[in-house]
């Protein structure tokens, strides 16, 4: 399972890792960040993440994500699995459908690491 790079400790606003422009990134952090960015480096995944993030309650049923991206259900499910494993989404099952929710601070963590 892929885990998302954590860039903040338990103290709000305190970064655990040096931003890219202040000092070189270590090998382990670089590998973790690369996996996280790779999950975002696909147009379909970016669209799916955007649809979920802009949905009411930042949650959407997989049944509502197939048509907007124009991909088959198995392909959409694969992309959602990648985003979930990277820590951007969480998944809950309700009946026969899976619902995906944007993880709090998932995008902020990546943005902060790259820009702060």
C-alpha positions as CSV (number, residue, x, y, z in Angstrom):
1,X,0.0,0.0,0.0
2,X,1.2,3.5,-0.8
3,X,1.2,6.1,1.9
4,X,1.2,9.8,1.4
5,X,4.1,11.9,2.5
6,X,3.3,13.6,5.8
7,X,4.7,17.1,5.8
8,X,3.5,18.4,9.1
9,X,3.9,17.2,12.6
10,X,1.3,17.4,15.3
11,X,1.9,21.1,15.8
12,X,-0.3,23.0,13.3
13,X,1.8,25.0,10.8
14,X,5.1,23.4,11.7
15,X,6.8,21.6,8.9
16,X,8.6,18.4,9.5
17,X,10.5,18.4,6.3
18,X,12.4,21.2,4.6
19,X,10.7,22.6,1.5
20,X,12.4,21.8,-1.7
21,X,13.8,25.3,-2.3
22,X,15.5,25.6,1.1
23,X,17.6,22.4,1.2
24,X,18.0,19.2,-0.7
25,X,15.4,16.6,-0.1
26,X,16.5,13.3,1.4
27,X,16.2,10.0,-0.5
28,X,13.4,8.6,1.5
29,X,11.3,11.8,1.4
30,X,12.0,12.1,-2.4
31,X,10.8,8.5,-2.9
32,X,7.6,9.1,-0.9
33,X,6.9,12.4,-2.6
34,X,7.4,10.9,-6.0
35,X,4.8,8.2,-5.3
36,X,2.4,10.9,-4.1
37,X,2.9,13.1,-7.1
38,X,2.7,10.1,-9.5
39,X,-0.8,9.5,-8.2
40,X,-1.7,13.0,-9.3
41,X,0.2,12.8,-12.6
42,X,-2.8,11.5,-14.6
43,X,-5.5,13.6,-16.2
44,X,-8.3,11.2,-15.3
45,X,-7.2,11.1,-11.6
46,X,-6.9,14.9,-11.4
47,X,-10.4,15.1,-12.8
48,X,-11.8,12.5,-10.4
49,X,-10.1,14.3,-7.5
50,X,-11.6,17.6,-8.6
51,X,-15.1,16.1,-9.0
52,X,-15.0,14.6,-5.5
53,X,-13.5,17.7,-4.0
54,X,-16.2,20.0,-5.6
55,X,-19.1,17.6,-4.7
56,X,-21.4,18.3,-1.8
57,X,-19.6,17.4,1.4
58,X,-16.5,16.6,-0.7
59,X,-17.9,13.1,-1.2
60,X,-19.1,11.3,-4.3
61,X,-20.4,7.9,-5.2
62,X,-18.4,6.0,-7.8
63,X,-21.7,5.7,-9.7
64,X,-21.6,9.5,-10.2
65,X,-18.0,9.6,-11.4
66,X,-18.1,7.3,-14.4
67,X,-20.0,9.5,-16.8
68,X,-18.2,12.8,-16.2
69,X,-14.7,11.3,-17.0
70,X,-16.0,9.0,-19.9
71,X,-14.2,5.9,-18.7
72,X,-15.4,2.5,-17.8
73,X,-16.4,1.6,-14.3
74,X,-13.3,-0.7,-13.8
75,X,-11.0,2.0,-15.0
76,X,-12.6,4.6,-12.8
77,X,-12.4,2.2,-9.8
78,X,-8.7,1.7,-10.5
79,X,-7.9,5.4,-10.6
80,X,-9.9,5.9,-7.3
81,X,-7.9,3.1,-5.7
82,X,-4.6,4.8,-6.7
83,X,-5.9,8.1,-5.2
84,X,-7.0,6.3,-2.0
85,X,-3.7,4.4,-1.6
86,X,-1.9,7.7,-2.0
87,X,-3.9,9.3,0.8
88,X,-6.0,11.8,-1.2
89,X,-9.3,10.0,-0.8
90,X,-11.0,7.7,1.7
91,X,-13.5,5.0,0.8
92,X,-16.7,3.8,2.4
93,X,-19.1,1.1,1.2
94,X,-22.8,1.7,1.3
95,X,-24.8,-1.2,-0.1
96,X,-23.4,-2.1,-3.4
97,X,-21.7,1.3,-4.1
98,X,-18.5,2.8,-2.9
99,X,-18.3,6.5,-1.8
100,X,-15.1,8.5,-1.9
101,X,-14.3,11.5,0.3
102,X,-11.5,13.9,0.0
103,X,-9.0,13.5,2.9
104,X,-8.6,16.7,4.9
105,X,-5.4,18.5,4.1
106,X,-4.3,15.9,1.5
107,X,-3.7,18.5,-1.2
108,X,-2.5,21.2,1.2
109,X,0.3,19.0,2.5
110,X,1.7,18.5,-1.0
111,X,1.3,22.2,-1.9
112,X,2.9,23.3,1.4
113,X,5.9,21.0,0.8
114,X,6.5,22.3,-2.7
115,X,6.0,26.0,-2.0
116,X,6.7,26.9,1.7
